[in-house]
Amino acid sequence: MQNNSANLSGGSNTPASETASKENTVEEPLMVTQEAVEAYERRTGFYGIGRIMVEDGHWIIVTKEELARSRAQVHANRHQVTRQRGVA
């Protein structure tokens, strides 16, 4: 008896669910303030991590005001979604 799951996923040995999860895991960069980066570097002793994370596209340096606006927008959107679903 042949393994039909390998044939359905294009003949690879990787399970279809594992392949799909790798393709759909594009994350947005984390918004951080310069002050937070500096505090993290002081606490851990890993100076330069902020520059590395920004260059690699993992972090975006923003002002405190931009961060507050972003969080307020996420909060407002979350309430809209739960109200549409009828969840308290």
Secondary structure as UniProt FT lines:
FT   HELIX           4..8
FT   TURN            9..10
FT   HELIX           16..23
FT   STRAND          30..33
FT   HELIX           34..44
FT   TURN            47..48
FT   HELIX           49..55
FT   TURN            56..57
FT   STRAND          59..62
FT   HELIX           64..85
//
